[in-house]
């Protein structure tokens, strides 16, 4: 990859800072402490990752979906934090249903414990680091094999399309492996995701309605203020006229 500007863009895109297991305290943490811990780590990487924060809602959903073990009280132990981080690293590509089936396959393995989870998570991050170099090599290969000129907007778009299709093919392979080894026992492609998609659409509609109502309320309030101001101005003007009339009659 000879283009320095493109290399800088790619390096920035791949500069994702993630918590290692040894960076997670051995003590139990509250949700806010977990979120701050992750956000501080994200701040060490590219800005593009800083808005991809783990939220309280996400953690609650992981718990409801049974992807992390039930919390006792209000604090999470290190094993539960590793569980939610593992989900968090996969959710950008896989659905919650697919992640649940995949991790369940590991969790139900004989002898799988907290130490096994730590090893699984750290190995995943190690492989991910190596894959960053593979990703750059893949882009180099696409450019060279297809004779793309990255100064040309058309060729630049071709490279983007190639990366997107490659990403989709890799995702399809992962999903096929999940279906083969850990089939969906519910008999549906992704039963857990459909209601969430619908609910998010409903939320968006509700938010739009609220915005409209707020805008209407603001306009109504503005009209009321204008009306009161005009009424007040008329009253003041009448009083002025009366005062003027009295002064004139006194003369």
Buried (B, 14 or more C-beta within 10 A) or exposed (E): BEEEEBBEEBEEBBBBBBBEBEEBEEEBBEBEBBBEBBEEBBEEBBEEBEEEEBEEEBBEBBBEBEBBEEBEEEBBBBBBBBBBBBBBBBBEEBBBBBBBBBBBEEBEEEEBEEEEBBEBBBEBBEEEEEEBEEBBEBBBEBBEEEEBEBEEEEBBEBBEEBBEEBEEEEEEEBBEEBEEEBEBEEEEEBEBBEEBEEEEEEEEEEEEEEEEEEEEEEEEEEEEEEEEEEEEEEEEEEEEEEEEEEEEEEE
